[in-house]
Amino acid sequence: MAGALIQVTIDDGGVQETLNLIAQRVKNLKPVMQLIGERVTASVKENFRAGGRPEMWIPSKRALSKGKTTLINSKRLISPFLLLKITLICAYLTHFMRAIAGM
C-alpha cells in the first residue's frame, strides 16, 4: 500500500449558503429588534394587567388602605418603564449580535 493516495471531497455548498444567509440577516437587526420589542412590550403589559407574574405583586400600603391596585392605578409607570426596558434589551441584543457576527 505504499504510495496509496486517498482523496476526500466535501460538498459544503449547503452549509456555506446557510452561513451566508445568517450573515446577511445579522447585518439588518431592525426586524428582529422590532419583534423582540413587541414581545417585551406585550409581556410587560400583561404583567401589569395581571398585577404581577408569575406571582401577584405584594399589595402596597396605599393599595390596602384605599382598596386599590398596586402599581397600576394611574398607569404612569407603564409607559416609561416599557420604553426603558425595551431600549436596554435592544441595545444589549444589538451589541451581542454584532459581537457574534464579528462586526
C-alpha positions as CSV (number, residue, x, y, z in Angstrom):
1,M,0.0,0.0,0.0
2,A,3.0,2.3,-0.2
3,G,2.2,5.4,-2.2
4,A,-1.6,5.0,-1.9
5,L,-3.5,8.2,-2.3
6,I,-6.8,8.9,-0.6
7,Q,-8.8,11.8,-1.8
8,V,-11.8,13.1,0.2
9,T,-14.2,15.7,-1.2
10,I,-16.6,17.5,1.0
11,D,-19.5,19.4,-0.6
12,D,-20.2,22.2,1.8
13,G,-22.3,24.3,-0.6
14,G,-25.4,24.0,1.6
15,V,-23.5,24.9,4.8
16,Q,-21.9,27.9,3.0
17,E,-25.3,29.1,1.7
18,T,-26.8,28.9,5.2
19,L,-23.9,30.7,6.8
20,N,-24.2,33.5,4.1
21,L,-27.9,33.8,4.8
22,I,-27.2,34.1,8.5
23,A,-24.6,36.8,7.9
24,Q,-27.0,38.8,5.7
25,R,-29.7,38.7,8.3
26,V,-27.4,39.7,11.1
27,K,-26.4,42.9,9.2
28,N,-30.0,44.1,9.4
29,L,-31.1,43.8,13.0
30,K,-34.1,46.1,12.7
31,P,-36.7,43.3,12.0
32,V,-35.5,41.1,14.9
33,M,-35.2,44.0,17.3
34,Q,-38.8,45.1,16.4
35,L,-40.1,41.6,17.0
36,I,-38.2,41.4,20.4
37,G,-39.5,44.9,21.3
38,E,-43.1,43.9,20.5
39,R,-42.8,40.7,22.6
40,V,-41.3,42.5,25.6
41,T,-44.0,45.2,25.3
42,A,-46.7,42.6,25.3
43,S,-45.2,40.8,28.2
44,V,-44.8,43.9,30.4
45,K,-48.4,45.0,29.6
46,E,-49.6,41.5,30.6
47,N,-47.6,41.8,33.8
48,F,-49.4,45.0,34.7
49,R,-52.8,43.6,33.6
50,A,-52.3,40.5,35.8
51,G,-50.9,42.5,38.7
52,G,-47.6,40.6,38.6
53,R,-46.3,37.4,37.1
54,P,-45.5,34.7,37.8
55,E,-46.8,35.7,41.2
56,M,-49.0,38.6,42.1
57,W,-47.3,41.7,43.4
58,I,-47.4,42.3,47.2
59,P,-50.1,44.9,47.8
60,S,-48.7,48.3,48.8
61,K,-49.9,50.0,51.9
62,R,-51.7,52.6,49.8
63,A,-53.5,49.9,47.9
64,L,-54.5,48.1,51.0
65,S,-55.7,51.3,52.8
66,K,-57.6,52.6,49.8
67,G,-58.8,49.3,48.3
68,K,-56.9,50.0,45.1
69,T,-54.4,48.1,43.0
70,T,-50.6,48.1,43.4
71,L,-48.6,49.9,40.7
72,I,-51.5,50.3,38.2
73,N,-54.0,52.9,39.4
74,S,-52.6,55.9,37.5
75,K,-50.8,53.9,34.7
76,R,-48.0,56.4,34.8
77,L,-45.4,53.6,35.5
78,I,-46.3,51.6,32.4
79,S,-45.1,53.8,29.5
80,P,-41.7,55.0,30.9
81,F,-41.0,51.5,32.2
82,L,-41.7,49.9,28.8
83,L,-39.5,52.3,26.9
84,L,-36.6,51.9,29.2
85,K,-36.8,48.1,29.3
86,I,-37.1,47.8,25.6
87,T,-34.3,50.2,24.9
88,L,-31.9,48.4,27.2
89,I,-32.8,45.0,25.8
90,C,-32.5,46.1,22.2
91,A,-29.1,47.8,22.9
92,Y,-27.8,44.6,24.6
93,L,-29.0,42.3,21.9
94,T,-27.6,44.6,19.1
95,H,-24.2,44.5,20.9
96,F,-24.4,40.8,21.3
97,M,-25.4,40.0,17.7
98,R,-22.6,42.3,16.4
99,A,-20.1,40.5,18.6
100,I,-21.2,37.1,17.3
101,A,-21.1,38.3,13.7
102,G,-17.6,39.8,14.2
103,M,-18.7,43.2,13.1
